[in-house]
């Protein structure tokens, strides 16, 4: 796995202008995986350097002064993913994530709503917001869930709010700037960037499918005529929908309906689909309505509504039968098989798994950086390293968990696929036992890892 990871990171030579900068970036990426404890730049440096009196500034200048595009770090992942993809559909999940911060000198940090706070109480969280896109590698034929591989990770800053003494013109300019620079406009730009990048890598025949949550299901995205792009968005149950008017000059029919009414309508039959979710194929029931209009969202663009029935489940084998909430999906494609698009939306959950693993296991956001460039560069490098490591493991060992990762601890249940911690432990052993494969002189030892951790 180490050889594959180094080979993929060596492709970063197109990102950095100097070879020594490339080597420093690879060295930081390797130590990000290996270090024990908080994954700060200082710890990554101490793992390799015994002399603490040397100048550390070059490690920070890699992110603050070097001119390179952090999104180009994901190009090796996109290349390999295109080679492995056999279908004409390429699923890329999109979502935003927040990284907690405490430093008051980070210009882009702000107070925002805590997404993990309880529904009955608004909690605030100080940090930085990022827009994340992850390619969903389908692995259902191997008996495991899809794997989310990050291919885009960029900061999205809020528009600064004017003060109490602001004039009316300042407030009007602020409202205009909010409409033009927000999370959804950043997502639209991201879709266009990924579409162009995949075309440049030889994927012009691929159709990109973006499953998104309710925060992206609005007119900013759904009114756009995106080339070879399909959007799947979760909408509100009370959204006002209608059909095209059959007569006269009117475009919209006078009779409107909501997704909730479609779910309760007995004249629309439930259909069945087999979806791989939670480690096995499960039967899912859904309703489908085509060629409808969403006046406030898509304008004149026709959409398809798919209503997914609430899934029953039990917390214990003999427990009470419980139900999750139904899902109401709006899809910009009218012709493709609904079962295939539903599978892509169910796979979207894997981007949440990637968020958790990057923050808990890879220390996303733990690096103590505060300049504008560093806040963009360092988290993107962490996300690219996470993506490369998972893809290298799949290429070497396959999608399922193998004996090389070691036995599962007794307090854990059997796993069908390797976790991020499994890959990190295996990678540490490889780095220590095969130092000749590293492209830099300084070597990593178990003693040094433990010494820095303490």
N, C-alpha and C positions, 0 to 999 in steps of 0.2 A: 504493500500500500504506500510506503514511503517513496518508492521509486516513481509511482504514478503521480503522487502529489507534487513532488519536485518537478517532474516533467511538465505538469500543467502550470505550475507557478512560473516556470522558466518562460512560458509564453507571455508573461508580463513584460518582457523586454521591449514589446511594442508600446507599452504604456509609459515607461520611464526613459528619459533621454540619455542617462548615463548607466554604465554597467554596475558601478559601485552602488548606485541608488537601487538598482534591481536587487543586488545581493542583500542590501540592508532591509529591503521590503520582505524578501523571502525569509530572512533571519527572524524578523519580527513575527511573521505569520507562523513560522514553525514554533517559536517559543510561546506564542499565544496559546497554542494547543497544549504544549507540554507543561507550562508553569502550574504550580499548585497554589491555590489561594486566589487572591484578587489579581486579576489580569491587567495590571497597570504596565505602562511602558518602562517604568523604573525596574519592576520585577523581571520583565523580559530581558532587560539589559544585564541585570545581576546574575541571571542564570548562566550567562556566557562569560561575563567579565568578572574576574576575581579582584582586579584593581579598581577600587571605588574612587580613586583620585583622578581618574581620567575624565575627559570632557564628555558629558552626556548629551550635549545640545544637539548633536547630529541626529540622534534618535527622534527627537521632537521636531526638528526641522524637516524630517522626511514628510511630515504631515502639514506643517505650517508654512514652509517656504517652497518646497518642490512643486513645480507646475505639472500636474498630471490629473487626468479625469478619473475619479474613483469608479465610475460606472464601467470603464474599460476593463476593470479587474474581473468582471463576470464573463468576458468574451470566451475564455476556454470552456466554461460550463455550457454556454449556448452552443458552441461548436459540437461538443460531444453529445449534447442532448438532441441536436438535429440529426446526428448520425444514427442515434438509437431509435428515434421516432419513426414508426412505420405508418402511422395514420396521417391523414391530411389535416387533422385538427391538432393544434398545439395549445394545451391548457396552461394559462398563467394566472394564478390567483393574485389579487391585489388587496392590500389592506394598509392601514396606518398603525403605527405603534409608538408608544411614548417611553422614553428613557429617563429615569429619575436622576435629578442632579441637585446638588447642594450649593455649588459655587455661585456667588452673586456677580461674578465678573464675566459670565458667559452671556453674550449679548442676545443670543437667540433663545435662551431659556425663558419660560413663562409659566404662569399659573394657569392650569386648565383642568377640565373635569377628569376625575379619576375613573377610567373605564372599569376598574375592578371594584369600585365602590358599590354599596348596596343600592337597590332600586328605590328604597324609601328615604334615602338621605343623600344629598349631594356632597361628595367629597372632592377636594381640590388636590392637585398634584403638581409639584414644581419640576419641570424637566424640559426635554426637547422632543419635538415631534418629527417622525420620519415616515416617508412613504416607501412601502416595501412591496416588491413584486417577486413571486416565486414560481418557477416552472414546476408543474405537477407531473412528475415522471410516473406514468401508469405501470404498476407492478401487480395488477390483479391476477394476471395469468399465472403468476408464481405463488399465489396464495397469501400475499401481504398487501397492505394498504399502499396507496401512492406515496411518493416521497416528494416533499417540497424543497426545491433547490433555489435559493435566492439568486435572482438575475438582475435585480435593481434595488438600490437602497440609497435614498437621498433625503436630505433634510428639507422640511417644509416649514418655513417661518411664518408666523402670523403677522398681519399688517399692524404696525404700532398704532395704538389708539391715541387720539389727540387729548390734550389735557383739559382741565376745567376752563381755562381762559381761551380756548380755541374759538375761532370765528365760525360763522355759518358756512363759509366757503371751505374752511378746513374740515368741517364735519362732512360736507358733501363730497370732498375729495377722498375722505376716509371711507365713506360708503361705496364710492366707485372703485377704490382700490381693493376693498374686500370682495367685490363681485368679480374682479379681474384676477385676483391673486388669493386663491384659497386651496383647500385640499383637493377639490374636484377639478379645478383648472390644472393643478399640478399632475393629477392622475391622467387627464387628457393629454398633456404633454408627454408623460411617461409612455402612454400607449403608442403615440406617434414615434417616439424614440426607439422603442422595442420593435415596432413594425419595420422601421428603416434598418435597424441593426440586423434583424433576421433576414431581410432581403439581401443585405450586403454579404451575409454568410452563406448564401445560396438557398434560402428557404422561401423563395417567392411563391412556391406552390402551397405553402402552409397557411392555414386559416387560424388566426389567433382567437382563442376563446377566453374571455376574462370573466370569471365568476366573482362578483363583488357583493358586499353587504349593503344594508339599507342606506348608509351614509353616502354612497355613490350612485344610488338609484334616483336620479333627478334629471332635469332638462339639460344641465351642463354636459352630461355624457350622452344621454339617450336621444338628444336632438341632432347630434353630430352624425354625418354620413362618413363613418370610418371605413377605410378600404380594407377588405379582407379581415374584418374584425367582427366577432360576435360577442355581445354583452349579455350576461345573465345576472340580473339584479333582484334582490329580495325587496319587495315593496310592502307598503302598508295594507292592512286588510280593508281599510275604508277608502282606498284610492278610487277616484271617480274615473270609470272607464266607459267607453261607448263604441258603437260600430259606425262605419261610414254611412252618411245619409244616402238613401236610395233615390231620392228625387229632389228637384230644385237645385238652387245654387249653394245650399248649405253643405258644409263638409261634414259636420258632426250630427249624429242622430240625436233627437230630443230625449230619447230614453237612455239613461245612464244606469250603470250597475257597479257594484264593488266586488273585489275578489272574495269577500266573505259571502256575498250572495251567490256567487258561483259555487262555492263549497257546499252551500245548503240547498242548491237547486237539484231536485230529484230527477229532472229531465235530462241532466248531463250525467252520463254514466262514468263510473270509476274505472280506470284502466290499471293494469298491473305491470310492474317492471321489476327486474332483478338487479339490485344494486349491491356492489361490494362495499360494505361498511362495517367497521368494528371487527375485522378479521375474517369475515365470511359473507357469502351472498345472502341477501335478505330481500323479501318481497315487499315492495313499496307500492301503494295505491296513489293514483294521481288523476286529476281532471285537466282537460286541455281545451282552451278556446283560442282560435286563431283569428287573424285579421281584425284586431281591435285597435282602437285609438286611445291614447292617453293625452288629453288636451293640454294639461299643465306640465306634462313631462316630456313626451316625444313629439308633440305637435301633430304634423301630418304623417309622421312615420308609423306604419302599421307594426304591431307587436303581437306576440303570442303570450298568453297567460297560462301558466302551469301551477295548479294548486296541489300541493303534496299533503296527503292525509297525515294526521298526527300518528306517530309511531307508538304502539303500546310497549311497555317494558315493566320488569319487576326488579326491585332492589335486592330481593332474595328469592330463592327458588319457590318458596311458598308464600311470598309476599303478595300484597294487593297489586292488581293490575293498574298501572299508572300510564299517563299519556303525556307526550311532549306537545309543544305547540305546532300547529300546521304551518306550512311555509307557502308563501305566495310569490312566485317568480315571474318576472317579465323578461322575455327573451327577444332579441332583435332579429333572430333567424326564424323564418316561418316554415321551412321545408325539412330540415334535418330531423333525424330520429330523436324523439323526446327522451328515450331511455339513455342514449349516449350523452345528451346534454345534462340530464339529471345526475348521471355518474360523475361528471365533471364538477357539478355544484357540490355534491356530497364530498368529493375529494378536496374541496376548498378548505375544509377543516385542518388540513395538514399545514397550512401556513400559520395557524395558531400554535401547532406543535413546534414549528420552526422558531417562532417567537420565544417560546418557553425555553427551548434548548439553547438558543443563542444567549439569552440573558442569564440563565442559571449555570450552564456548563461552559460557555465560551466567554463569559464576562463582558457581554455587549454593553457598552456605556461605562465600564469601570475605569477606562483610561482617563487620567486626569489632564485633559486638554481643554482649552477655552478659546483659542483664536478661531476666527471664522472658517478658515480652511481646514484646521485640524478637526473641528466638530463635524465636518463633512467627510474627511478622508479616513480617519481612524475607524469609525463604526462600519464604514463600507468595506474596509479591508477585513475586519472581523467577519462580516457577513459573507464575503467572498471566500475566506478561508473555510468557514463552516460548509459552504456549498461544495467546494473542491474536495474536502475530506469525505463527505458523504458520497459524492459521485465516484471518487477513487475506490472506496470500499465496495460499492456496487459492482464496479468493473472487475475488481480482484476476486471477491468472494460471492458475488451475487446478492440478491435482495434479502434472502433469509439469513437468520443468525446461524453461525457455524461454530464448530468446536474451538477454532483458533481464538475466539474472543474469551474463552474461559467459561467456567461453570457459572450459572446464575445463582446469586446468593439465596440462602434458604428463606429469607424474609420477602423475596420477590417471587412472583409467579412466572411460569415459563413464558418466554418472549419469542414471537415468530420472526421478528426482525431486530437488528442491532440498534441499540440506543446510542446517543451521542457519547455517553460515558464509556460504553464498550469500545467505541472507536478511539477515544482519547487514551484509554489504558493501553490498548494494543499499539497505538502510534508511539507512545512514550517508550515502550519496550524496544520498538524498532529503532528509534532515534538513538537510544543508548547503546544498543548492540551493533548498529551499523553506522558508525560516525563517518565512514569513508564516502557514504552516499550523499552527505550534505555538501552544498556548494560553497560553504564558508569554512574558515579555519577553526574557529572556536567550536568546541564540542560540548555536548550536554551530558552530564553524569547524574546518576541517581543521588549521590551525595550532595551535589550542588542544588538539585531540585528541592531536597529536604531542608538544606541549610537556608535557602531563600524563603521557603514556606514558613520556617520558624522565626 
